[in-house]
Amino acid sequence: MTEVETIPVQGEGSLEGPRAWCHVMYGLHAVSAVVGIMTSAWIVTAFLFSWPSIVAVIINYLTRDRVRGTWLATHWRWQMRTVGFAVAWLLVTGLLFVTFIGIPLAILVIVSTGLWVLYRVIRGWLALLDRRAMPVPAA
């Protein structure tokens, strides 16, 4: 089992700005996922390639130094790991699509990854609302 990094809540008042940015990032990712649900796009492809998620990733990279060492850093890492693993699974899906035999498995992988992305966005956002850190492996 991986060890989970625990970061205490401290200086809560100074984190309201970054916490608001974290809400914005979760909201942008959620918009992308909803676009995937409501259109012909897959959830995971909308999550990775639509403008709202791209903007969220840019915000994540530009603001991550402001939350380093706080409980909010776990949310920044949670979101980036979600994007990273979604990219990895999308690459696996692409490799499976190359073969005719792998197409049913590729569809299963892409649907499962889309549901997993929804779970990660919802779980992260609910934890942020409760001011809880996310259980991410220690760096």
C-alpha positions in Angstrom: 0.0 0.0 0.0 1.3 3.5 -0.7 1.9 5.9 2.1 -0.4 8.9 2.2 1.0 12.3 2.8 -0.8 14.2 5.6 -0.6 18.0 5.6 -2.0 19.9 8.5 -4.5 22.8 8.0 -2.7 26.0 8.9 -3.1 29.7 8.1 -6.6 29.2 6.7 -7.2 32.9 6.1 -4.2 33.1 3.8 -5.4 30.2 1.7 -8.8 31.7 0.6 -7.4 33.0 -2.7 -5.8 29.7 -3.7 -8.8 27.8 -2.4 -11.0 29.9 -4.8 -8.6 29.1 -7.6 -9.0 25.4 -6.8 -12.8 25.7 -7.0 -12.3 27.3 -10.4 -10.0 24.5 -11.6 -12.5 21.8 -10.4 -15.3 23.8 -12.1 -13.4 23.9 -15.4 -12.7 20.2 -15.3 -16.4 19.5 -14.4 -17.5 21.6 -17.4 -15.2 19.6 -19.7 -16.6 16.3 -18.3 -20.2 17.5 -18.7 -19.4 18.4 -22.4 -18.2 14.8 -22.8 -21.5 13.5 -21.4 -23.8 15.8 -23.3 -22.0 15.6 -26.7 -20.7 12.8 -29.0 -17.3 13.2 -27.4 -16.1 10.7 -24.8 -15.9 12.0 -21.3 -12.1 11.5 -21.1 -11.4 13.1 -24.4 -13.5 16.2 -23.5 -11.7 16.2 -20.1 -8.3 16.3 -21.7 -8.7 18.3 -24.9 -11.4 20.9 -24.3 -10.5 24.5 -23.4 -11.8 24.5 -19.9 -9.6 21.7 -18.8 -6.6 23.1 -20.7 -7.1 26.4 -18.8 -7.4 24.5 -15.5 -4.1 22.7 -16.1 -2.4 26.0 -16.9 -3.8 27.6 -13.8 -2.6 24.5 -11.8 0.9 24.9 -13.0 1.0 28.7 -12.6 -0.4 28.7 -9.0 1.1 25.5 -7.5 3.9 27.3 -5.7 1.4 29.3 -3.7 0.0 26.2 -2.0 3.2 24.2 -1.5 3.3 22.8 2.0 -0.4 23.4 2.7 -3.4 21.0 2.6 -4.4 22.6 -0.7 -1.3 21.2 -2.4 -2.9 17.8 -2.3 -5.7 19.1 -4.4 -3.3 20.5 -7.0 -1.5 17.2 -7.1 -4.8 15.2 -7.2 -5.9 17.2 -10.3 -2.6 16.8 -12.1 -2.5 13.1 -11.3 -6.0 12.8 -12.7 -4.9 14.4 -15.9 -1.7 12.4 -16.1 -3.4 9.0 -15.6 -6.2 10.0 -18.0 -3.5 10.7 -20.7 -1.9 7.4 -20.0 -5.1 5.4 -20.3 -6.0 7.3 -23.4 -2.7 6.2 -25.0 -3.5 2.6 -24.0 -6.9 3.0 -25.7 -5.2 4.3 -28.8 -2.9 1.3 -28.9 -5.9 -1.0 -28.5 -7.8 0.7 -31.3 -5.0 -0.1 -33.7 -6.0 -3.7 -33.7 -9.5 -4.9 -34.5 -9.4 -7.4 -31.7 -8.6 -4.7 -29.2 -11.5 -2.3 -30.1 -14.0 -3.7 -27.6 -11.4 -3.6 -24.9 -10.5 0.0 -25.9 -14.1 1.1 -25.7 -14.3 -0.5 -22.2 -11.1 1.3 -21.1 -12.2 4.7 -22.5 -15.6 4.4 -20.8 -14.1 3.3 -17.5 -11.5 6.1 -17.6 -14.3 8.6 -18.2 -16.2 7.4 -15.2 -13.0 7.4 -13.2 -12.4 11.0 -14.2 -15.9 12.0 -13.1 -15.3 10.3 -9.8 -12.0 12.1 -9.2 -13.5 15.5 -10.1 -16.5 15.0 -7.8 -14.6 13.5 -4.9 -11.9 16.2 -5.1 -14.4 19.0 -5.2 -16.5 17.6 -2.3 -13.3 17.3 -0.2 -12.4 20.9 -1.1 -15.8 22.1 0.0 -15.3 20.4 3.3 -11.7 21.8 3.5 -10.2 18.3 3.6 -6.9 17.3 2.0 -6.8 14.6 -0.7 -5.1 11.3 -0.1 -2.2 11.4 -2.6 0.9 9.4 -2.3 3.9 11.2 -0.8 6.1 12.9 -3.3 
